[in-house]
């Protein structure tokens, strides 16, 4: 009887604990349904189709650059600065002054030229006594038709869509009031998210913001170049065929490409992604951690971290990769899949060449899903470690790109300004990270790869990179070596040998224990300032914030069981 009583109570305790965990899980996910389209295999829980569409700006920028004409360059610059596909809004003028402020987010309805209803919301608070109101168009979860007013700097047959724009004049309902208005839909439909904005917002969103800032990687780049808008300055200088004016290091004189449109195309189209988009992706993941840790008062507070996380994945991938990631895109996901073919690092565990997903993207997909789960469950400390792993893997294709063009410049006598420009922009996108690990190694890479370099030594560049891999938490195997079309390593281009074979052995699993094993030196050195500023106790542990209640319930069960167990034994 005693044994049965103990067994029965043990079963009850186990069921009670499981029930508590189940209820907590339901409470955390009841407000979310996974109805959003996959992004290259990733399952977002928030609507980020509009963010995902930023790659459409990159697409049409590249379309215009490919024309190699003054008009094409001008159109590409306009798309870079004004956008056309993301965060579309109409700037309408009311017939009368506003008598009271109209708050941001207030619902708006109007009609298009066909009389169909158009929905949106006030983009920015409109103050009394003014007439202009900016109305952001609603977006859908369908990536093909996420928004049907895409104007900005787009041209006919090059992405321009106006069927979902407000008609030029009529009446709109803003909140509970109706207003007559007018505007020109070809001029006054603009965009609040642009490729240029990813760079010009570095200071406000990555350096000066509070809490959490400065973000580590953004600070490395600002300190290296001496300008917070380093990416925009690089790209704008290239458009203008001018020299950069970085105050610290890393300058480039694009005037030498004055007669070489091919070279200018490369430094511009790669710069927009590798300098601007790259850092904004990291910013979104960092912001998710800040949202995860920070107390907030909005009703959707629990959704804030995962929304930022989903946005990071969207900016990394883009809409053109499709649901499974096998289509050809224009952002960082596509870069990783392209470079793996040059370094024999394609496939789930690397070691493959050919038209297949890169090891980096396989790894990042696992990390994206892991981090999403962590921020949804308020495992903020664990999520921060995941962000560190994501970031170091994002640098791998940039390093590979620099090495590839170092080899071309050194060993292929047929190279020209185009290949030199590609090598220069790849180097520019990773030099600040290398400099933070070893300034001498970064200088070696810059001297060999900069715009206008008189000579390039592949071996010098390769050794400079290899000297900092331990500090970056990256293994030689993950970088791979330069290969030919059938996968054979080229002369002097085999991967280096890792000192510690355990560094990334467990990448074959999905547990991401490699982040613990590598104990990235940069994670120790940077000791992220935002952790100090926010004083996040959860970083000292990886348990959920609600473990206070969860743990107490489970502890009560254990204590109760132990007490009764002792009593029964004493009978």
C-alpha positions in Angstrom: 0.0 0.0 0.0 2.9 2.3 0.9 4.5 1.8 -2.5 1.2 2.3 -4.4 0.6 5.6 -2.5 4.0 6.9 -3.3 3.7 5.9 -6.9 0.2 7.5 -7.2 1.4 10.7 -5.7 4.5 10.8 -7.9 2.3 10.4 -11.0 0.0 13.2 -9.7 3.0 15.5 -9.2 4.4 14.7 -12.6 1.0 15.5 -14.3 0.6 18.7 -12.3 4.0 19.9 -13.4 3.3 19.0 -17.0 0.0 20.7 -16.9 1.6 23.9 -15.5 4.1 23.9 -18.4 1.4 23.2 -20.9 -0.8 26.1 -19.7 2.2 28.4 -19.7 3.0 27.5 -23.3 -0.6 28.1 -24.3 -0.7 31.4 -22.6 2.5 32.5 -24.4 1.3 31.5 -27.9 -2.5 31.9 -27.8 -2.3 35.4 -29.4 -0.2 34.2 -32.4 -1.1 32.0 -35.3 1.5 30.9 -37.8 -0.4 32.1 -40.8 2.4 34.2 -42.4 4.2 33.1 -45.5 7.6 31.3 -45.1 10.7 33.4 -45.7 13.3 31.0 -47.3 12.1 28.3 -44.9 11.7 30.6 -41.8 8.3 30.8 -40.3 7.6 34.4 -39.1 4.8 35.0 -36.6 4.3 38.6 -37.5 3.5 40.3 -40.8 6.8 41.4 -42.4 5.9 41.3 -46.1 6.5 45.0 -46.4 10.0 44.7 -44.8 10.7 41.7 -46.9 10.1 43.8 -50.0 13.1 46.0 -49.5 14.9 43.7 -51.9 12.6 45.0 -54.6 14.3 48.3 -54.3 17.7 46.6 -54.7 16.4 44.7 -57.7 15.4 47.8 -59.6 18.5 49.7 -58.5 20.5 46.9 -60.1 18.2 47.0 -63.2 19.1 50.6 -63.7 22.7 50.3 -62.9 23.0 47.6 -65.6 22.0 50.1 -68.3 25.5 51.7 -67.8 24.0 55.1 -68.9 23.8 58.4 -67.1 20.0 58.1 -67.0 20.3 54.6 -65.5 22.7 55.8 -62.8 20.4 58.7 -62.0 17.4 56.4 -61.7 19.4 54.0 -59.5 20.4 56.8 -57.2 16.8 58.0 -56.9 15.7 54.5 -56.0 18.5 54.3 -53.4 17.4 57.6 -51.8 13.6 57.5 -52.3 12.7 53.8 -52.5 9.4 52.6 -53.9 8.5 49.3 -52.4 8.6 49.5 -48.6 6.5 51.5 -46.1 4.5 53.3 -48.9 2.6 56.3 -47.9 0.6 59.1 -49.5 1.2 62.8 -48.6 -2.2 64.3 -49.2 -3.3 68.0 -48.7 -6.7 68.6 -47.0 -8.9 71.4 -48.2 -9.1 72.9 -44.7 -6.8 73.2 -41.7 -6.9 70.5 -39.1 -8.6 71.8 -35.9 -7.1 69.2 -33.6 -4.0 66.9 -33.7 -4.6 63.6 -35.6 -2.5 60.9 -33.9 -0.2 58.5 -35.7 -1.9 55.2 -36.3 -5.4 56.7 -36.7 -7.4 54.6 -39.2 -8.0 56.0 -42.7 -10.2 54.9 -45.6 -10.5 56.3 -49.1 -10.9 55.1 -52.6 -8.8 54.5 -55.7 -9.6 55.5 -59.3 -11.9 52.5 -59.7 -13.8 53.3 -56.6 -12.4 50.4 -54.6 -11.8 51.0 -50.9 -8.2 51.8 -49.8 -7.3 51.4 -46.2 -4.4 52.8 -44.3 -3.3 54.7 -41.1 -1.9 58.1 -40.3 1.9 57.7 -40.8 3.0 60.6 -38.6 1.0 62.7 -36.2 -0.6 65.6 -38.0 -0.7 68.8 -36.0 -3.6 71.2 -35.8 -3.6 74.2 -38.2 -1.8 72.2 -40.9 -3.2 70.6 -44.0 -0.8 67.9 -45.0 -1.5 64.4 -43.7 0.7 61.4 -44.5 -1.2 58.1 -44.8 0.6 54.8 -44.8 -1.1 52.1 -46.9 -2.2 48.9 -45.2 -0.2 45.8 -46.3 -1.3 42.2 -46.7 0.3 38.9 -45.8 0.5 37.9 -49.4 4.0 38.6 -50.6 2.9 39.0 -54.2 0.5 41.8 -53.4 1.8 43.1 -50.1 1.0 46.7 -51.1 -0.5 47.9 -54.4 0.8 51.4 -54.3 4.5 51.3 -55.2 5.7 54.6 -56.5 8.6 56.4 -54.9 11.3 56.6 -57.6 10.1 53.6 -59.6 9.4 53.9 -63.3 6.8 52.4 -65.7 7.6 48.7 -66.4 10.2 48.8 -63.6 8.2 48.1 -60.5 5.7 51.0 -60.6 2.2 49.9 -59.3 -0.6 52.4 -58.8 -3.8 50.4 -58.7 -3.9 50.6 -54.9 -3.1 54.3 -54.6 -5.6 56.8 -53.4 -7.1 58.7 -56.3 -5.9 62.3 -56.9 -8.8 64.0 -55.2 -11.8 63.1 -53.2 -12.8 62.4 -49.6 -11.0 60.3 -46.9 -12.3 59.3 -43.5 -9.7 59.8 -40.8 -10.9 58.4 -37.5 -14.5 59.7 -37.2 -14.1 62.7 -39.5 -14.4 63.1 -43.3 -12.0 65.4 -45.2 -11.8 66.5 -48.8 -8.3 66.4 -50.2 -6.1 66.5 -53.3 -2.6 65.4 -54.3 -0.7 64.0 -57.3 -0.4 60.2 -57.0 2.6 60.1 -59.3 4.6 62.6 -57.1 3.2 62.4 -53.6 3.3 58.6 -53.0 6.6 58.2 -51.1 8.3 55.6 -49.0 9.4 55.6 -45.4 11.9 52.8 -45.7 14.9 53.0 -48.1 18.3 51.5 -48.7 19.9 54.8 -47.9 17.9 55.1 -44.6 19.5 51.9 -43.4 22.8 53.8 -43.2 21.7 57.3 -42.3 19.9 56.0 -39.3 22.9 54.3 -37.8 23.6 57.1 -35.3 20.0 57.3 -34.0 19.1 53.6 -34.1 22.4 51.9 -33.3 24.7 54.4 -31.5 22.6 56.9 -29.5 19.4 54.9 -28.9 18.5 53.9 -25.3 18.3 51.4 -23.8 20.8 49.0 -25.3 23.0 51.2 -27.5 25.6 51.4 -28.7 25.3 48.1 -30.5 28.7 46.4 -30.7 29.1 45.9 -34.5 27.7 49.3 -35.5 30.1 50.9 -33.1 33.1 49.0 -34.6 32.2 50.4 -38.1 31.6 53.9 -36.9 34.9 53.9 -35.0 36.8 52.4 -37.9 35.5 54.9 -40.6 35.0 57.9 -38.3 31.5 58.5 -39.7 28.2 57.1 -38.6 26.8 57.2 -42.2 29.8 55.3 -43.5 27.7 53.1 -45.9 25.8 56.0 -47.4 29.0 58.1 -47.7 30.7 55.2 -49.6 27.7 54.7 -52.0 27.1 58.4 -52.6 30.7 59.1 -53.2 30.7 56.3 -55.8 27.6 57.7 -57.5 29.4 61.0 -57.7 32.7 59.5 -58.8 34.3 61.2 -55.9 36.7 60.4 -53.0 35.4 59.4 -49.6 36.2 61.6 -46.6 36.4 59.1 -43.8 38.2 60.8 -40.8 39.8 57.7 -39.4 40.7 55.1 -42.1 39.3 53.1 -45.1 39.1 55.8 -47.7 38.4 55.2 -51.4 39.0 57.3 -54.5 36.2 56.4 -56.9 37.4 59.0 -59.4 39.8 56.4 -60.8 36.7 54.6 -62.1 35.5 57.6 -64.0 35.5 55.8 -67.3 34.7 52.3 -65.9 31.0 52.0 -65.4 31.5 48.3 -64.6 33.5 49.1 -61.5 31.1 51.8 -60.3 28.2 49.4 -60.7 30.0 46.9 -58.4 30.9 49.3 -55.6 27.4 50.7 -55.5 25.2 47.6 -55.8 27.3 45.6 -53.4 27.8 48.5 -51.0 24.0 49.0 -50.6 23.7 45.4 -49.4 27.1 44.6 -47.7 27.4 47.9 -45.9 23.8 49.2 -45.4 21.5 46.2 -45.2 24.1 44.1 -43.4 24.3 46.3 -40.4 20.5 47.0 -40.3 19.9 43.2 -40.1 22.1 43.0 -37.0 20.4 46.0 -35.6 17.0 44.3 -35.8 18.2 41.3 -33.9 19.9 43.5 -31.3 16.7 45.5 -31.0 14.8 42.2 -30.4 17.0 41.6 -27.4 16.4 45.1 -26.1 12.6 44.6 -26.5 12.9 41.3 -24.8 14.6 42.7 -21.8 12.9 46.1 -21.5 9.7 46.7 -19.5 7.0 48.2 -21.8 3.4 49.2 -21.3 1.8 48.6 -24.6 -0.8 45.9 -25.0 1.3 44.0 -27.6 4.4 44.2 -25.5 5.0 40.4 -25.9 4.9 40.8 -29.7 7.6 43.5 -29.9 10.7 41.3 -29.6 9.5 38.7 -32.1 8.4 41.4 -34.5 11.9 42.9 -34.5 13.3 39.4 -34.9 11.1 38.6 -37.9 12.1 41.9 -39.5 15.8 40.9 -39.1 15.2 37.7 -41.0 13.2 39.6 -43.7 15.9 42.1 -44.3 18.6 39.3 -44.4 16.6 37.3 -46.9 14.2 39.5 -49.0 11.0 38.6 -50.8 12.6 37.2 -54.0 14.1 34.2 -52.3 10.6 32.8 -52.1 9.2 30.5 -49.4 12.0 27.9 -49.6 15.0 30.0 -50.4 15.8 28.3 -53.7 15.0 31.3 -55.9 17.5 34.0 -56.8 17.4 37.0 -54.5 19.4 40.2 -54.1 20.4 40.4 -50.5 22.6 38.6 -48.0 20.9 35.2 -48.2 21.7 35.1 -51.9 25.3 36.1 -51.3 25.9 33.2 -48.9 24.6 30.7 -51.4 26.7 32.2 -54.2 30.0 32.3 -52.2 29.7 28.7 -50.9 30.1 27.5 -54.5 33.5 29.3 -54.7 34.7 27.8 -51.3 33.2 24.3 -51.1 31.0 25.3 -48.2 27.6 24.4 -49.5 25.3 21.8 -48.0 23.9 21.2 -44.5 27.4 20.5 -43.1 29.5 22.2 -45.8 31.9 20.4 -48.1 29.8 20.7 -51.2 29.8 22.8 -54.3 27.0 23.4 -56.8 23.7 25.1 -56.9 22.5 24.3 -53.4 22.0 26.1 -50.1 25.1 27.2 -48.3 26.2 25.9 -44.9 25.8 29.4 -43.6 22.2 29.6 -44.6 21.4 26.2 -43.2 23.0 27.3 -39.9 21.3 30.7 -39.9 17.9 29.1 -40.5 18.4 27.0 -37.4 19.6 30.0 -35.4 16.7 32.2 -36.7 14.1 29.7 -35.5 16.0 29.2 -32.2 16.2 32.9 -31.5 12.5 33.4 -32.4 11.5 30.8 -29.8 13.8 32.3 -27.2 12.5 35.9 -27.5 8.9 34.6 -27.6 9.6 32.8 -24.3 11.5 35.7 -22.8 14.8 33.7 -22.7 16.6 37.0 -23.3 20.1 35.9 -22.2 20.0 32.8 -24.4 18.7 34.9 -27.3 21.7 37.3 -27.0 24.1 34.3 -27.4 22.1 33.3 -30.5 22.5 36.9 -31.9 26.2 36.6 -31.4 26.3 33.4 -33.3 24.1 34.8 -36.1 26.4 37.8 -36.5 29.7 35.9 -36.7 28.2 33.6 -39.4 27.0 36.6 -41.4 30.6 37.8 -41.7 31.7 34.5 -43.4 30.4 35.3 -47.0 32.0 38.7 -46.8 35.4 37.2 -45.8 35.0 34.6 -48.6 34.2 37.4 -51.1 37.4 39.3 -50.1 39.5 36.2 -50.4 38.0 35.2 -53.7 38.8 38.5 -55.4 42.2 38.7 -53.7 43.0 35.4 -55.5 41.6 36.8 -58.8 43.6 40.0 -58.5 46.8 38.1 -57.7 46.6 35.1 -59.9 44.4 36.0 -62.9 46.1 38.4 -65.2 42.9 39.0 -67.2 41.3 40.9 -64.3 40.3 44.5 -64.7 38.7 47.4 -62.7 35.5 45.4 -62.2 37.2 42.7 -60.2 39.3 45.2 -58.3 36.1 47.1 -57.4 34.4 43.9 -56.2 37.4 43.1 -54.0 37.4 46.6 -52.6 33.8 46.6 -51.5 34.0 43.2 -50.0 37.0 44.3 -47.9 35.2 47.5 -46.9 32.3 45.5 -45.6 34.4 43.4 -43.2 37.5 45.6 -42.4 36.1 47.2 -39.2 35.4 43.8 -37.7 38.9 42.6 -38.5 40.4 45.8 -37.2 38.6 45.3 -33.8 40.4 41.9 -33.6 43.8 42.9 -35.0 44.6 46.4 -36.4 47.7 45.1 -38.2 45.8 42.4 -40.0 43.2 44.8 -41.1 45.8 47.2 -42.5 47.3 44.4 -44.5 44.0 43.5 -46.0 43.2 47.2 -46.8 46.6 47.8 -48.4 46.1 44.9 -50.7 42.4 45.3 -51.5 41.6 49.1 -51.4 40.4 51.0 -54.4 43.5 51.8 -56.4 45.8 49.2 -54.8 48.8 48.9 -57.0 49.3 45.2 -56.2 47.6 42.4 -54.3 49.1 39.4 -52.5 46.6 36.6 -52.0 48.8 34.9 -49.5 49.2 38.1 -47.4 45.4 38.6 -47.4 44.7 35.0 -46.6 47.2 34.9 -43.7 45.8 38.2 -42.3 42.3 36.8 -42.2 43.5 33.5 -40.7 45.2 35.3 -37.9 41.9 36.6 -36.6 39.6 33.6 -37.0 40.0 32.6 -33.4 39.1 36.1 -32.3 36.0 36.1 -34.5 34.9 32.7 -33.3 35.1 31.4 -36.8 36.8 28.1 -37.9 38.9 27.6 -41.0 36.5 24.9 -42.1 33.6 27.3 -42.2 35.5 29.7 -44.5 36.7 26.9 -46.7 39.2 27.4 -49.6 39.0 28.8 -53.1 38.0 26.1 -55.5 37.7 25.6 -59.3 34.4 24.7 -61.0 34.7 21.0 -60.1 35.5 21.6 -56.5 39.3 21.2 -56.4 41.2 23.7 -54.3 43.3 26.1 -56.3 47.0 26.5 -55.7 47.8 27.9 -52.2 44.1 28.3 -51.5 43.2 25.3 -49.3 41.5 26.0 -46.0 43.8 26.6 -43.1 43.9 24.0 -40.2 42.0 24.8 -37.0 44.1 24.6 -33.8 41.2 23.1 -32.0 39.2 20.5 -33.9 36.3 20.8 -31.4 35.6 24.4 -32.5 32.8 23.6 -34.8 32.4 19.8 -34.7 28.9 20.0 -33.3 27.7 22.1 -36.2 26.5 18.8 -37.5 23.9 18.9 -34.8 21.3 21.6 -34.4 21.9 22.4 -30.8 24.4 25.3 -31.5 26.6 24.2 -28.7 29.5 25.5 -30.8 28.7 29.0 -29.6 29.5 27.7 -26.1 32.5 25.8 -27.1 34.2 28.5 -29.2 33.7 31.0 -26.4 34.1 33.7 -29.0 37.0 36.0 -27.9 35.2 39.0 -29.1 32.3 38.2 -26.9 34.6 38.3 -23.9 36.4 41.4 -25.0 33.4 43.6 -26.0 31.4 42.8 -22.9 28.5 44.5 -24.6 27.9 47.9 -22.9 24.1 47.5 -23.3 24.2 44.6 -20.9 25.8 46.9 -18.3 23.5 49.8 -19.0 20.3 47.8 -18.8 21.5 45.8 -15.8 19.6 42.8 -17.1 19.6 40.1 -14.5 18.2 37.7 -17.0 21.6 37.7 -18.8 23.0 36.0 -15.8 20.7 33.1 -16.5 18.9 31.8 -19.6 15.6 31.0 -17.9 12.4 32.7 -18.9 11.4 35.9 -17.1 8.3 34.2 -15.8 10.4 31.5 -14.2 9.7 33.3 -11.0 6.2 32.1 -11.0 6.9 28.9 -12.9 9.7 27.9 -10.7 7.7 28.6 -7.5 4.9 26.3 -8.7 7.2 23.5 -9.6 9.2 24.0 -6.4 5.9 23.7 -4.4 5.1 20.4 -6.0 8.6 19.0 -5.3 8.6 20.2 -1.7 5.1 18.8 -1.1 5.9 15.5 -2.6 9.1 15.3 -0.6 7.3 16.1 2.7 4.6 13.5 2.1 7.2 11.0 1.0 9.1 11.4 4.3 5.9 11.1 6.3 4.9 7.9 4.5 8.4 6.4 5.2 8.1 7.2 8.8 4.7 5.4 9.2 
